Each structure stands twice: as structure tokens, then as C-alpha cells.
Amino acid sequence: MPTFLIQASYTPEGLKGVEREGGTGRRAATEKLVESLGGRVESFYFAFGADDVIIIADLPDNRTAAAVGLAVNADGHIQSRTTVLISPEELDAAAKTSVAFRAPGT
């Protein structure tokens, strides 16, 4: 199952919700969402800096990850971005894959 890094920032209204619900409440809501789509939250952390939340989650496919991103961002309380992660073994396999690449202008 593909793994994704989700980095999110709360709007001021979203932060008010976190204050009411608590950090463990947000983690539970995230786990419920991901599990309802056939995935698993590997880790969930709050952070200082540009991102308020860092999540690593396994989701069935890119389509599912995109659906989560669309739903979360459309709500307006959270702005998130999603990065596909690959394992070292996947990178090893990619390095062994022949690619017919031609640089621009060559």
C-alpha cells in the first residue's frame, strides 16, 4: 500500500476547533477517516513552524490520497499538501529500471 506524507496547517477557525477537541481528538478523527478508506495512520504529530500537523499514512492508492486532500482542503479549516513516499527498496528497483531519456536540446 502506498505511503504518504501529509503536512497541514490550520486556519484560525481550525485552531479553535483543535482547542475545543484537543490533539487526541484530532488524531482520532484522522485515524477514523483514513481507516474508513482502507488505510492506516502510521504516525501523527503536531509541530511548530510552518506546519501544524505531520501525518504519515498508508492509503490504498493515489486516487484515495487525492480524494482526502480535496475533501480536507475544500472544507476551509485546514490547508494540506500530500507527498508520495517510497521505500528504499522501491528506490533500488527504480534505479534498475531502464529509461530512454533525452535531455532537452540533445
KAPE-V209978 format. One record per residue. N is the residue number from 1. RES is the residue in one small letter. SS is DSSP state (~ for helix, > for strand, _ for the rest). NEAR is the number of other ideal C-beta (glycine too) atoms within 12 Angstrom. Layout:
n res ss near
N RES SS NEAR
N RES SS NEAR
//
This chain:
n res ss near
1 m _ 20
2 p _ 26
3 t > 27
4 f > 34
5 l > 27
6 i > 39
7 q > 28
8 a > 33
9 s > 25
10 y > 28
11 t _ 19
12 p ~ 15
13 e ~ 15
14 g ~ 24
15 l ~ 20
16 k ~ 12
17 g ~ 21
18 v ~ 26
19 e ~ 14
20 r ~ 12
21 e ~ 18
22 g _ 13
23 g ~ 21
24 t ~ 13
25 g ~ 16
26 r ~ 30
27 r ~ 23
28 a ~ 16
29 a ~ 24
30 t ~ 36
31 e ~ 22
32 k ~ 16
33 l ~ 29
34 v ~ 33
35 e ~ 18
36 s ~ 18
37 l _ 25
38 g _ 19
39 g _ 28
40 r > 24
41 v > 29
42 e > 22
43 s > 22
44 f > 29
45 y > 22
46 f > 23
47 a _ 18
48 f _ 10
49 g _ 11
50 a _ 13
51 d _ 21
52 d _ 28
53 v > 35
54 i > 28
55 i > 40
56 i > 25
57 a > 39
58 d > 27
59 l _ 34
60 p _ 22
61 d _ 18
62 n ~ 17
63 r ~ 14
64 t ~ 26
65 a ~ 33
66 a ~ 23
67 a ~ 22
68 v ~ 33
69 g ~ 29
70 l ~ 14
71 a ~ 20
72 v ~ 32
73 n ~ 21
74 a ~ 14
75 d ~ 19
76 g _ 15
77 h _ 25
78 i > 32
79 q > 24
80 s > 33
81 r > 23
82 t > 29
83 t > 20
84 v > 23
85 l > 23
86 i _ 16
87 s _ 14
88 p ~ 10
89 e ~ 10
90 e ~ 15
91 l ~ 12
92 d ~ 11
93 a ~ 12
94 a ~ 13
95 a ~ 12
96 k _ 10
97 t _ 11
98 s _ 8
99 v _ 8
100 a _ 6
101 f _ 8
102 r _ 7
103 a _ 6
104 p _ 5
105 g _ 4
106 t _ 5
//
